[in-house]
Amino acid sequence: MSDAQADHRAFLNRYYGVSRFIYDATRRYYLLGRDVVLRDLAADAAWETLVEVGPGTGRNLVRLHRARPEARLGGLEASDAMLGHARAKCPWARILHGFAEDAPLTEVLGARPDRVLFSYCLSMVGDRAAAIANARRALSAHGEVVVIDFADFAGLPHRAARAFRTYLGTFHVAPLSAADLESAASVRRGPRGYYVCATFGPIS
Ligand SMILES: C[S@@+](CC[C@H](N)C(=O)[O-])C[C@H]1O[C@@H](n2cnc3c(N)ncnc32)[C@H](O)[C@@H]1O
């Protein structure tokens, strides 16, 4: 583990150590668009295995498990505090500790995943290009990386957008930029540029 990863892990453990208990109740108001992505994934019969990077409390995995009980689900989580929480909530999933940038995602389920999901995780990741490339390299032949996260807030009043960016920055969160999505196969922006959904195909 690099020094930067050790610092990031320590920050995440401090941040989520207490807040994980109120996380789902508070985040529902501003982690928008997640349920649309989960509905699309639930309706997509083309996958059998999915790994969520940064599953947090396990909220998304629970919804996917309810919709697709036959699917094999896994997770990769950098925060020990969230890892314990998600494992307790999702006993049917295999969730490992690791970092999006370099963890061997093929080891989570013992096979290349058909889908890798980043839900409001990439905006906390230090090296996003490495994280996206790491996920794309792990995919099965017809796999897809699915991303939902903060976008540029272009449709919000300028001051509100700036204040929200500053607020997010205090939690080490930085919205995605166009450069982060350069290699995406599809990009769909939410209302007022609040969030963006993107997909990426496999690379070797
Ligand atoms: C904002 S929370 C989102 C949780 C969940 N995906 C959701 O939609 O509710 C971001 C999660 O990503 C994890 N995370 C942050 N940086 C990470 C990294 N480099 N590698 C893996 N997980 C990371 C955090 O610990 C946290 O659980």
The ligand as a Tripos MOL2 file, in Angstrom:
@<TRIPOS>MOLECULE
LIG
   27    29     1     0     0
SMALL
NO_CHARGES

@<TRIPOS>ATOM
      1 C1        -19.8650    8.2830   -1.3910 C.3       1 LIG1
      2 S1        -19.6360    6.6100   -0.9140 S.3       1 LIG1
      3 C2        -20.7780    5.7600   -2.0330 C.3       1 LIG1
      4 C3        -21.2570    4.4540   -1.4540 C.3       1 LIG1
      5 C4        -22.1900    3.6550   -2.3680 C.3       1 LIG1
      6 N1        -21.5410    3.2850   -3.5970 N.3       1 LIG1
      7 C5        -23.4660    4.4110   -2.6240 C.2       1 LIG1
      8 O1        -23.8140    4.6440   -3.7990 O.co2     1 LIG1
      9 O2        -24.1800    4.7240   -1.6580 O.co2     1 LIG1
     10 C6        -18.0460    6.2240   -1.6360 C.3       1 LIG1
     11 C7        -17.4920    4.8760   -1.2130 C.3       1 LIG1
     12 O3        -16.2870    4.6290   -1.9600 O.3       1 LIG1
     13 C8        -15.2660    4.1710   -1.0650 C.3       1 LIG1
     14 N2        -13.9710    4.5530   -1.6400 N.ar      1 LIG1
     15 C9        -13.4110    5.7870   -1.6680 C.ar      1 LIG1
     16 N3        -12.2140    5.7490   -2.3010 N.ar      1 LIG1
     17 C10       -12.0210    4.4530   -2.6920 C.ar      1 LIG1
     18 C11       -10.9770    3.7780   -3.4000 C.ar      1 LIG1
     19 N4         -9.8940    4.4230   -3.8370 N.pl3     1 LIG1
     20 N5        -11.1130    2.4530   -3.6410 N.ar      1 LIG1
     21 C12       -12.2170    1.7790   -3.2000 C.ar      1 LIG1
     22 N6        -13.2300    2.3620   -2.5130 N.ar      1 LIG1
     23 C13       -13.1440    3.6840   -2.2700 C.ar      1 LIG1
     24 C14       -15.6030    4.8720    0.2490 C.3       1 LIG1
     25 O4        -15.0050    4.2540    1.3710 O.3       1 LIG1
     26 C15       -17.1230    4.7990    0.2610 C.3       1 LIG1
     27 O5        -17.5730    3.5740    0.7940 O.3       1 LIG1
@<TRIPOS>BOND
     1     1     2 1
     2     2     3 1
     3     2    10 1
     4     3     4 1
     5     4     5 1
     6     5     6 1
     7     5     7 1
     8     7     8 2
     9     7     9 1
    10    10    11 1
    11    11    12 1
    12    11    26 1
    13    12    13 1
    14    13    14 1
    15    13    24 1
    16    14    15 ar
    17    14    23 ar
    18    15    16 ar
    19    16    17 ar
    20    17    18 ar
    21    17    23 ar
    22    18    19 1
    23    18    20 ar
    24    20    21 ar
    25    21    22 ar
    26    22    23 ar
    27    24    25 1
    28    24    26 1
    29    26    27 1
@<TRIPOS>SUBSTRUCTURE
     1 LIG1         1 GROUP 0 **** ****
